[in-house]
Amino acid sequence: MAVSDSNMLRRAHERFPPISQELIDALDQLFPDRCPEESYSDRKIWMARGSVEVVRLKRIKEAQDATLLDRQILL
């Protein structure tokens, strides 16, 4: 991922509203992170990849928030 992409995603995450764990789990089941089937068109692969990225990025944001909270508690 390019540096500019990383910065853009970081800024977007700072503005994310809270999302329930149930929603993240449901999206993860709808859009599992797996290899595409050979029969998938390029477009379908791109759409699936984008869906998986949304779930993955939200999980990363949760992990970062938890780490930040842990650090604040320790201070």
N, C-alpha and C positions, 0 to 999 in steps of 0.2 A: 504494500500500500504506500502510495506517495505521501510525503510529508504534508502537503496541502490537504490531501484527503483525510489524514489523521487529525489535523487541526480542525477541519470542518466538522468531522464526527464528534470531536471533543466539545466543540461549541454547541452542537445540536443536543448532545446529552445533558449539558448543563441546564437546558430548558425543558427537559422531559418531565411531564407530570407523572405522579405515582401510577404504577400499573400493578394490578394484583398478581400474585403468584399463580392463581388459578388461570388467569388469562394467558400468562406466559406458558404455562404447562399445556393449555389447550392448543395454543399456536404451535408449540413444539411438536405436538402429536399430529396436527394438520400438515405441518411443513417439516418433516424429519430431515436431519442432516445426514444424507446418504448419497451414494453415487447415483447419477441418473441412469435410467434404462437406455439401452441402445436405440430403442424405438422413438425416444423423445426428440422432438425438433429442437433446433438451436434456440428458438424463442421460448419454448417450454423450459428448457434448461436454464435460461437467463432468468425467467420469472421465478422458478423454484429457488434458484440461488439467492435472488433478492429477498424472497420470503424468509429463507433460512437466516440470512444476514440480519434481518430485523430482530429475530429471536436471539441470535447469538450476541448482538450488540447490547440488547437489553440485559442479558445475563452478565455480560462484562461490566455494565454500569452498576448492576446490583453488587457484584463482587467488589468493585472499587468503593462503593458507598459503605459496604460492610467493613472494609479495611480502614476507611477513614473514620468510621464510628469506633472501631476497636482502638485506633490510635488516640482518639479524643478521650476515650474512657481511661486509657493508660496514663494520659497526661494529667 
